[in-house]
Amino acid sequence: MEARAQEINLPVRAAPVEADLGALIRPPSVDLEPFSRGLERGRLVLQRCSECSRPRWPLGPICPHCGSAEFAWEPFGGHGRVHSWIRYRRGFLEAFEPLVPYVVVCAELADGGVRLFGRLLGDGPEP
């Protein structure tokens, strides 16, 4: 069976969750404020290396490709391809129980090749 990449446009938004996921969410950081602020506004903002021009993901103090500490924050589009996905039918942590069933996708962004993980809202792909 041949695998097909699925074209997607993923909007960035907060998931409507009843559970307290505070313990699972990274605390706010001054270094990541542009990223967090972008997510709050429904935009994906990532670091781009000033030296090699590649997106820096995961976010960090130096470029994982060339080692440069210089970067700029840039908005990235929501277009990409689903690299992989999984549907969870049970919560492996108590905090996830209210979300079941839910789909987690690994999406590769069209602008830069960065792969991000996130929860897909709605029914998700068919197995």
HUPE-V379344 format. One record per residue. N is the residue number from 1. PSI is psi in whole degrees, 0 to 359 (none if undefined). Layout:
n: (N:N)
psi: (PSI:PSI)
This chain:
n: (1:2:3:4:5:6:7:8:9:10:11:12:13:14:15:16:17:18:19:20:21:22:23:24:25:26:27:28:29:30:31:32:33:34:35:36:37:38:39:40:41:42:43:44:45:46:47:48:49:50:51:52:53:54:55:56:57:58:59:60:61:62:63:64:65:66:67:68:69:70:71:72:73:74:75:76:77:78:79:80:81:82:83:84:85:86:87:88:89:90:91:92:93:94:95:96:97:98:99:100:101:102:103:104:105:106:107:108:109:110:111:112:113:114:115:116:117:118:119:120:121:122:123:124:125:126:127)
psi: (130:131:138:132:138:123:138:160:106:114:146:122:161:140:136:98:135:336:156:104:15:321:341:348:133:135:151:146:140:323:331:11:315:323:310:316:321:315:320:330:6:23:149:115:121:166:141:130:132:341:306:357:11:150:144:104:128:157:141:178:339:158:128:349:316:351:2:145:355:134:169:149:134:144:141:148:168:13:142:197:144:120:319:159:160:141:121:128:359:153:128:346:147:323:338:347:316:345:341:138:151:158:132:131:150:112:135:119:141:326:79:347:9:138:126:149:144:166:131:123:147:194:331:183:157:138:none)
